[in-house]
């Protein structure tokens, strides 16, 4: 039987595990990293769903950081940019 992650169309290195404050974890495929208003963001797809999570994104030499978007106007602008990219 095929590895479950392959069923969702992602390669092993395209999947990250989110760890939430309540201790739960969720595996997500990386849809892409994109720029909006001069900052980097990442779009993630929880495996087996059609949901999309968007976070601020900072990449370091050997690591990365996901940043919650707490400002509603920033979030709306980032989602609008993602929607434009997703249609292209």
Residue, then its C-alpha position, 0 to 999 in steps of 0.5 A: x500500500x502507498x504511503x498515506x502522505x503520497x495519496x495527497x500528492x505531496x512529497x515527504x519534504x513538502x510536509x510539515x507538522x504543526x504543533x498547536x498550543x493545546x498539544x495537538x499536531x496536524x500534518x500539512x502539505x506546503x502549497x507554497x511560499x509567497x510575497x505580499x506587501x514585502x513580507x513572506x507568507x506560507x500557505x499550508x494544506x492540512x492533509x486530507x482537507x481542502x482547508x488552507x492555513x496562512x502564516x507569516x514565514x521567516x526562513x533561516x539557514x537551517x530552520x524556519x519560523x511560522x508567525x501568526x497573522x493577528x492583524x485582520x487587515x494584514x490577513x485580508x490583504x494576504x488572503x487576497x494575494x494568495x487568492x490571486x496567485x492560486x487562480x493563475 
